[in-house]
Amino acid sequence: MRLLVLEGVERIEIALRMRLGYSLGRASAFAHEDASTFVSAFTRAQADGKGTQLASRHEMWLQRVRERQNNSDEAFVAHFRFKYDDRMPIWALTEVLELGHVARLYAGLRNDIATEIAVAFGVPTKQLMQSWIATLNYVRNLAAHHARLFNRKLVSAPKRPRGDSVPLLAHLTQREAPKQFGSYSALAVMAYLMESAHPGRDWSVRVATLLRDFPTTNHLTVESLGVAAGWLDEDLWRRRA
């Protein structure tokens, strides 16, 4: 399951980076440096509670990304370093960002830009997409560090879409849906995002096959992942005709 999670996150992350570079790059090669690209809460200076003014979230993000660039030995990063005064356009910069950087950047975007990116993945709102990206980052870290996924209550759980706004995920809001968010919720969101990132549902079918083969004992069942009865028969997990 960890390997499937890492594979799914990788494909979605690549698609998300591409979409960020495209949407921001249409406005400006350096839109990520421009305060007008973001909501005011992201660019406004913060306070430490004692009246001392601190750097804004935007400035802190730029600083972290700068450190990432400085520590990179990629040939294309060196090219921009020596030929273009170390400034990288957003469509190139996305190649060196970690998923955590992407998540923070997306959270700070103006609603119109963020919504455009979300809709490209079939997600109706920024709020929903922001939550799902945070979940991707969380489960990726769990999988990368060999932490268990089967009976974990997600700390960074994905928001459930309202009503039938996302038909393939409507089952998450059914009455019988578990109140606690288990790993199934993250897997379902990933399967949905893969509809845009890597169409075909091969990944989704492999996940469903694995879950159907999940061992059942007196102490452990597939329900420990937050799977309700019949959910693995939902269209989300079926191969496209």
C-alpha positions as CSV (number, residue, x, y, z in Angstrom):
1,M,0.0,0.0,0.0
2,R,2.9,2.4,0.8
3,L,4.3,1.8,-2.7
4,L,0.9,2.5,-4.3
5,V,0.6,5.7,-2.3
6,L,4.1,6.9,-3.3
7,E,3.3,6.1,-6.9
8,G,0.0,7.9,-6.9
9,V,1.3,11.0,-5.1
10,E,4.2,11.2,-7.6
11,R,1.9,11.3,-10.6
12,I,-0.5,13.8,-9.0
13,E,2.4,16.0,-7.8
14,I,3.9,16.2,-11.3
15,A,0.5,17.2,-12.8
16,L,0.0,19.8,-10.1
17,R,3.5,21.3,-10.7
18,M,2.7,21.6,-14.4
19,R,-0.6,23.2,-13.8
20,L,0.9,25.7,-11.3
21,G,3.6,26.7,-13.8
22,Y,1.1,27.1,-16.6
23,S,-1.5,29.1,-14.6
24,L,0.9,31.4,-12.9
25,G,3.2,31.6,-15.9
26,R,0.5,33.0,-18.1
27,A,0.4,36.1,-15.9
28,S,4.2,36.5,-15.5
29,A,7.3,34.5,-15.5
30,F,7.9,35.7,-11.9
31,A,4.3,35.7,-10.7
32,H,5.4,33.8,-7.6
33,E,7.4,36.9,-6.5
34,D,4.5,39.3,-7.1
35,A,2.3,40.0,-4.1
36,S,-0.7,40.6,-6.3
37,T,-0.7,36.9,-7.1
38,F,-1.7,36.0,-3.5
39,V,-4.3,36.7,-0.8
40,S,-3.4,39.5,1.6
41,A,-3.0,37.1,4.6
42,F,-0.2,35.4,2.7
43,T,1.7,38.6,2.0
44,R,1.0,40.6,5.1
45,A,3.7,40.8,7.7
46,Q,3.1,38.6,10.8
47,A,3.4,39.6,14.5
48,D,5.0,37.5,17.3
49,G,2.4,38.5,19.9
50,K,4.8,41.1,21.4
51,G,4.4,43.7,18.7
52,T,7.4,42.6,16.8
53,Q,6.8,42.4,13.1
54,L,7.9,39.2,11.4
55,A,8.3,38.2,7.8
56,S,5.1,37.4,5.9
57,R,4.3,33.8,4.9
58,H,5.1,34.7,1.3
59,E,8.6,36.0,2.3
60,M,9.2,32.9,4.3
61,W,8.1,30.7,1.4
62,L,10.5,32.6,-1.0
63,Q,13.3,32.1,1.5
64,R,12.8,28.4,1.8
65,V,12.6,28.1,-2.0
66,R,15.8,30.1,-2.3
67,E,17.5,27.7,0.0
68,R,16.2,24.8,-2.1
69,Q,17.7,26.5,-5.2
70,N,21.1,27.2,-3.5
71,N,21.4,23.5,-2.4
72,S,20.5,22.1,-5.8
73,D,23.1,20.6,-8.1
74,E,20.7,20.3,-11.0
75,A,22.2,21.5,-14.3
76,F,19.2,23.6,-15.2
77,V,19.3,25.3,-11.8
78,A,23.0,26.1,-12.4
79,H,22.1,27.5,-15.9
80,F,19.7,30.0,-14.3
81,R,22.1,30.7,-11.5
82,F,25.0,31.8,-13.8
83,K,23.1,33.2,-16.9
84,Y,20.0,34.8,-15.4
85,D,21.1,36.2,-12.0
86,D,19.7,33.2,-10.2
87,R,16.1,34.1,-11.0
88,M,14.0,31.2,-12.2
89,P,10.6,31.5,-13.9
90,I,7.8,29.7,-12.2
91,W,7.6,27.0,-14.9
92,A,11.2,26.1,-14.1
93,L,11.0,26.7,-10.4
94,T,8.3,24.1,-9.9
95,E,10.8,21.4,-10.9
96,V,12.7,22.0,-7.6
97,L,9.8,22.4,-5.3
98,E,8.9,19.7,-2.7
99,L,5.2,18.9,-2.3
100,G,5.2,20.9,1.0
101,H,6.4,24.0,-0.9
102,V,3.6,23.4,-3.5
103,A,1.0,23.1,-0.8
104,R,2.0,26.3,0.9
105,L,2.2,28.2,-2.5
106,Y,-1.3,26.9,-3.5
107,A,-2.8,27.9,-0.1
108,G,-1.6,31.5,-0.6
109,L,-2.9,32.0,-4.1
110,R,-5.8,34.3,-5.0
111,N,-9.0,32.5,-5.2
112,D,-9.5,33.0,-8.9
113,I,-6.1,31.5,-9.7
114,A,-6.4,28.7,-7.2
115,T,-9.9,27.8,-8.4
116,E,-8.7,27.6,-12.0
117,I,-6.1,25.1,-11.0
118,A,-8.6,23.1,-8.9
119,V,-11.2,23.0,-11.7
120,A,-8.5,21.6,-14.0
121,F,-8.5,18.5,-11.7
122,G,-12.3,18.4,-11.4
123,V,-12.3,19.9,-8.0
124,P,-15.0,22.7,-7.5
125,T,-13.3,24.9,-4.9
126,K,-9.9,26.1,-3.7
127,Q,-10.8,25.1,-0.1
128,L,-11.4,21.5,-1.2
129,M,-8.2,21.3,-3.3
130,Q,-6.1,22.9,-0.6
131,S,-7.3,20.3,1.9
132,W,-6.6,17.5,-0.6
133,I,-3.0,18.7,-1.4
134,A,-2.3,18.8,2.4
135,T,-3.6,15.3,2.7
136,L,-1.4,14.1,-0.2
137,N,1.7,15.6,1.5
138,Y,0.8,14.0,4.8
139,V,0.2,10.4,3.5
140,R,3.3,10.8,1.3
141,N,5.4,11.4,4.4
142,L,3.8,8.5,6.2
143,A,4.6,6.2,3.3
144,A,8.1,7.5,2.7
145,H,9.0,6.9,6.4
146,H,7.4,3.4,6.5
147,A,4.7,4.4,8.9
148,R,1.5,2.2,9.0
149,L,-1.5,3.3,6.9
150,F,-4.0,0.5,7.5
151,N,-5.5,1.6,10.8
152,R,-4.4,5.2,11.1
153,K,-6.7,8.1,11.9
154,L,-5.5,10.8,9.5
155,V,-4.2,13.9,11.2
156,S,-4.4,15.9,8.0
157,A,-7.8,14.5,6.7
158,P,-9.3,15.5,3.3
159,K,-12.4,17.6,3.4
160,R,-15.4,15.7,2.0
161,P,-17.1,17.3,-1.0
162,R,-20.6,18.6,-0.3
163,G,-23.6,16.7,-1.7
164,D,-23.1,15.5,-5.2
165,S,-20.6,18.2,-6.2
166,V,-18.1,15.5,-6.9
167,P,-20.2,12.4,-7.9
168,L,-17.4,9.9,-7.8
169,L,-16.8,10.7,-4.1
170,A,-20.4,11.1,-3.1
171,H,-20.2,7.9,-1.1
172,L,-17.9,9.6,1.4
173,T,-20.8,11.6,2.7
174,Q,-23.3,8.8,2.9
175,R,-24.9,8.1,6.3
176,E,-22.9,4.9,6.8
177,A,-19.7,6.8,6.1
178,P,-17.3,6.4,9.1
179,K,-17.1,9.5,11.3
180,Q,-13.3,9.1,11.6
181,F,-11.1,9.6,8.6
182,G,-9.1,6.6,7.8
183,S,-6.6,6.0,5.0
184,Y,-9.4,5.1,2.6
185,S,-10.5,8.8,2.4
186,A,-7.0,9.7,1.2
187,L,-6.9,6.8,-1.3
188,A,-10.3,7.8,-2.7
189,V,-9.2,11.4,-3.1
190,M,-6.0,10.3,-4.9
191,A,-8.0,8.0,-7.1
192,Y,-10.2,10.9,-8.1
193,L,-7.3,13.3,-8.8
194,M,-5.7,10.5,-10.9
195,E,-8.7,10.9,-13.3
196,S,-7.0,14.1,-14.5
197,A,-3.4,13.4,-13.6
198,H,-3.1,10.0,-15.2
199,P,-6.3,8.8,-16.8
200,G,-7.1,5.1,-17.2
201,R,-7.7,4.0,-13.6
202,D,-5.0,1.4,-13.6
203,W,-3.8,2.8,-10.3
204,S,-7.3,2.8,-8.8
205,V,-7.9,-0.8,-9.9
206,R,-4.7,-2.0,-8.3
207,V,-5.6,-0.2,-5.0
208,A,-9.0,-1.7,-5.0
209,T,-7.6,-5.2,-5.7
210,L,-5.2,-4.8,-2.8
211,L,-7.9,-3.7,-0.4
212,R,-10.2,-6.6,-1.4
213,D,-7.4,-8.9,-0.6
214,F,-6.8,-7.3,2.8
215,P,-6.6,-10.0,5.5
216,T,-9.5,-10.5,7.9
217,T,-8.8,-11.6,11.5
218,N,-10.4,-11.2,14.9
219,H,-8.3,-8.1,15.4
220,L,-8.0,-6.6,11.9
221,T,-10.3,-6.0,8.9
222,V,-10.4,-3.7,5.9
223,E,-12.8,-1.5,7.9
224,S,-9.7,-0.4,9.9
225,L,-8.9,1.8,6.9
226,G,-12.3,3.5,7.0
227,V,-13.9,1.4,4.2
228,A,-17.7,1.0,4.5
229,A,-19.6,-1.9,3.0
230,G,-19.8,-1.8,-0.8
231,W,-17.4,1.1,-1.2
232,L,-14.9,-1.0,-3.2
233,D,-17.6,-1.6,-5.8
234,E,-18.1,2.1,-6.4
235,D,-17.4,3.4,-10.0
236,L,-14.3,5.2,-8.7
237,W,-12.5,1.8,-8.4
238,R,-13.6,0.3,-11.7
239,R,-11.5,0.3,-14.9
240,R,-12.9,2.6,-17.6
241,A,-14.5,0.8,-20.5
